[in-house]
């Protein structure tokens, strides 16, 4: 199992480790998941997300390659801006969901999910054949600082980020990269740092009274409250963006076909309409409902399943996503340890996003 470059720092801070996407990842620290979650919502939480893979594309055909790989016109993307998008397969299923940042006319960075890195790189390389594009996997420590105090903490640490808005991104000197983005619904930043400089910078952030280390447990509860899907649970190569409730990420110009991978199938899926949909679910009572629990109707027919679920500390009640039949109306239940637990469809997100926008 792989270790993060800052593994020793996490161990020193009392992390409880567990396997995730081939890495020995911090699940939580002595404060516990509940306190970590609440600290992000109220102050600033520091996440080590170095298991994710940063791929830089550089060359005169970089924009054309991104436009072929993803369902949006990369040549129209503004330098210094990131956007959420996908790699699709030929059936319009999601190979991976991504953040793609354009730094210059000929320079893009793709942030890939750790569990998808190998197939993503193969997909990029196979589609780059014959194009003038250099592909580089960046060796960086990747940290996320999330919460209402994130801007003040980073400013105090020496990064000039106050003028940045949501999805702004910059390449800094000496290989640093900073973007105003994250996976919690809170304002925050993701910072790619040369490996040799990362331990000192992480400790500098942790010395701030507003900052607490946060593990995967709270990362999961935060992203569910924020309505954000996780690849491998709420997204897969057999789930389309429309079924996942992510059609907003595909511009209207790309819904009727095009030259990108999966274009014909995507157009067909838009024309046919979705047969399944991802919905927010509030289980009734105090018991969380976990992924893979069957969702049934009043007659006992299985109409879907829970894809993500847990307790929402900010909400004060269980929260979940379900992938269910798109035309379902009426009561819903989850099968939970031999009994039927009533479910209620809920609007997403469960907690409001607090991104900094212009």
Residue, then its C-alpha position, 0 to 999 in steps of 0.5 A: x500500500x502506498x503512503x502519502x509523502x507526509x505520512x510521518x506528519x499524520x502519524x505524529x498527529x495521531x492519525x488513524x489510518x485505513x486503505x483508500x484507493x491504494x493508499x494508507x490514508x488518514x481516516x480521522x485524528x484524535x478529535x474525531x470525525x464529528x469535531x473535524x467536520x464541525x471545525x471545517x464548517x466553522x474555521x479551517x480544516x487541512x486535508x492531505x489529498x496527495x493521493x489524487x493525481x495531477x496531470x499537466x498537458x502542454x503543447x499547441x494541441x493541448x486545448x484540442x486534446x482536452x476538447x476531445x477528451x471532455x464534453x466542453x470547448x476547452x479552447x474557450x476556457x479562460x486562462x486562470x480558470x478551473x472547471x468541473x467536467x468528465x472523461x466519458x466512455x463511448x456509452x456516455x458513462x463516466x470514466x472519471x469526474x475531473x477538475x481541468x484548469x487552463x493556465x495558458x493557451x497551451x497549458x492545462x492541468x487535470x486533477x484525477x481521482x486516485x482510484x482512476x489514475x491508471x485508466x485516466x492516464x491510459x485514456x489521455x495517452x491513447x487519445x494524445x497519439x499524433x498530437x503535439x502535447x507533452x504529458x507530465x504527471x506532477x510530483x507534488x504534495x496536494x493539500x486542501x484548506x477548507x472553511x471560512x477562515x481559509x483565506x485569512x490563514x493562507x494570507x497569513x502564511x504568505x500566499x496572496x489569495x484574497x483577490x481569487x474567486x471560486x475556481x480561480x487558479x494560479x501557477x506560482x513560483x517554484x512549482x506551486x499551484x493554488x486554486x480556490x476550490x474544494x470538496x466540502x461546499x465551503x470556501x477554500x483552496x487546493x494547493x500543490x506544493x513541491x514535495x521537499x517544501x510541503x512538510x514545513x508549509x503544512x506545519x506552518x498552517x497547523x501552527x495557526x489556531x484556526x487550523x485542524x487536520x481533517x481525515x477521510x471520515x469528515x471529508x465524506x460527511x462534508x461532501x455528502x452534506x454539500x451534495x457532491x458525488x464520489x466516483x465509485x459510489x455515485x458515479x461510475x462508467x455505467x452512470x451518465x452525468x444526467x443520471x448523476x444530476x450533473x447535466x449542468x456541467x455539460x454546455x448546451x452546445x455539447x448535448x447534441x453531439x460533437x467530436x468528443x469521446x462519447x458524443x453520439x451516446x451522450x446526445x442519444x441519452x439527452x434525447x431519450x431522457x434518463x431512466x434513473x436519477x440521483x436524488x438527495x435522501x433524508x432517512x427518517x429517524x436517527x439511523x444513517x443508511x449506508x451505500x448499497x442499501x436497497x431502495x424500495x417502494x410501498x409495494x416492496x419493489x426495488x427501485x434503486x439503491x443508496x449510493x452514499x450515506x451517513x450522518x450529517x453533523x451540520x444538519x443534525x440528521x442522516x443524509x444520503x444519495x440514492x440512484x432511483x427510477x426517474x419516474x418514481x412517485x410516492x413513498x420510499x423505504x430503505x431495507x435496513x437490517x430486515x426492516x423498512x426505514x422510511x425515506x424522504x426526498x430532499x433538495x440538494x445540497x443539504x447545507x448551502x455552498x459558501x464559495x466566494x464568487x464575484 
